[in-house]
Amino acid sequence: MEKVLEISDLHVSFKTYGGEVKAVRGVTFDLYKGEILAIVGESGCGKSVTAQSIMRLIPSPPGRITSGSVLFKGMDLTRLKEPKLRKIRGADISMIFQDPMTALNPTLTIGEQIIEGIMQHKPVTRQQAKKTALDMLDLVGIPNPLERLKHFPHQFSGGMRQRIVIAMALVCQPEVLIADEPTTALDVTIQAQILDLFKEIQKKTGVSIILITHDLGVVAQVANRVVVMYAGKIVEAGSRREIFYRPQHPYTKGLLNSVPRLDLEESELVPIAGSPPDLFSPPAGCPFVARCAYAMEVCDRAYPDKTHLSKEHHVDCWLQDERAIKMRVHVR
Amino acid sequence: MTAYIIKRLIAMLVTLWLIITLTFFLMHSVPGSPFNEERATNETVQKNLEKFYHLDKPLIVQYGLYLKSVVTFDFGPSIKKSSQTVNDMLGRGFPVSFELGIVTLLVAVISGITLGMIAALRHNGIIDYAAMTIAVLGISIPNFVMATLLIQQVAVNWGILPVATWVSPKHMILPTLALATGPMAIIARLTRSSMLEVLTQDYIRTAKAKGLSPVKIVFKHALRNALLPVVTVLGSLAASILTGTFVIEKIFAIPGMGKYFVESINQRDYPVIMGTTVFYSAILIMLLFLVDIAYGILDPRIKLHKKEGS
């Protein structure tokens, strides 16, 4: 499979009055053509920062990509000059943000906001751009698009607005679509519709999607591959099947155990005790050690190496290290 | 929209009527009369004068007569300067005051917004600190102090610009500067803070993610939203400029309305007091109305007519 995006050893820090927060600490993953890759993890684990760093959209200052690279078509996006990067933003790589209520400019019509994106990247007339906008609104399921183009964001419901945001991101036929928690701000029925829309668009346009979410239900519905992040690192990655049926990192298991299931009693829901470590001074060893039921002495002292369990499935955990005593962690 | 404008116009007329009434009775409650002079006037002459100006009639009748004349836009003759009518004075003074006011407002708005924008875009940089220092100075120094300082330095010490009067565009520079610094500083500070807030909004990030250039992001997406609070204060700023012109006109010997206004109060020149007050109020009410309309145009979320459904 063809790689469209190669992210290697990405480090991102934020300078604050309290010190430097190392939000992303050496993230490496590839995005293949036409796949939906999910990045999961609890709040504050660096998912969104990773996503925004790909297009260098983190507010800077205080944010800064300290090292690593993001390769796209042979270009390193972390080092690209700003004007060149602007040609890629919105055209080759697009982004959808979490809250559709605030992601649109309240004082411009949605037509204007969609058309300006097209005109920015394509040598087309306003009329042609409008035509594209209409087609796109139709694709994302906005009824009566011609009329709706003239409306302002406040005249749409949340779900409709997210459809518009998606349409806006797709107008230039990007190769990569980064969706940062696109369904979190929506209610459940709308969530399902938007996820279906993602799948449909992926099939129709062949776009590669990075889907950031903390909702494993969303992952199970749409993702081909899953990357699990914790405290700014990727602790486990694999195909959806491998992550859901053979999770190897205790954190991944913890995440899976804390999802409510219809076939379980409410009391069987097991949250992960404790909270993620302070990223001002991340621990030298495994960051999960304080919350891990299987922690060993070595976990406290050194960060584990990456262990490959299959071609796609890898995990950063001492339990899976070749030198560790073979054991099986209990999964319900 | 039309219904809203008609409603507002009626409300404006009511406001104006209240102002007329209040001013009229307040004015007459102040002791003294236009004919109080150091040299005692002949009693018959005084009686005749009072009769001529209807001052011998009961107050309520005078009030009725005055309302009648206001409706016909005739503010009557001046008592102290018997050869002139109030309409003459307004006709002569207003164009000058208007010129000063409009130029000042334009200078204040344009330079204030520019200064505030630059400060916001260079947030926490040297330009930001410099702009905000100027702004604080501008707010703290009253315009009459500013005027005297400018005259002393620019006109007297350097001799670049004329000291006073209102003859050529060159004469306009100092009074305009003196009058504009305060409002400019207020607008600059407001623009800066609201711009800073807008720049952190999600839709700015969306615009960035679309690949728009910083210029487009600032002017198309940020500025319009950042200007909403500025438009709100514009009405009251215009009022402060308007009243500021009294003092500035006096200092720079500008033949505007301010002169007539101040003199008329000192001399109890009733028709002139009434005429200028009513005129100023009318302009102010009109300005506030225009600000509201502008607000509705700038922000589509604000509906000027009745709510539909939800």
Interface residues (C-beta under 8 A of the other chain):
Chain A: M55 L57 P59 R86 K87 I88 R89 G90 A91 S94 M95 F97 D99 T102 A103 L104 N105 P106 T107 L108 E116 G117 Q120 H121 F152 H154 V165 M168 A169
Chain B: T200 Q201 D202 Y203 R205 T206 A207 K208 A209 K210 G211 L212 S213 K216 K220 H221 R224 N225 L298 D299 P300 R301
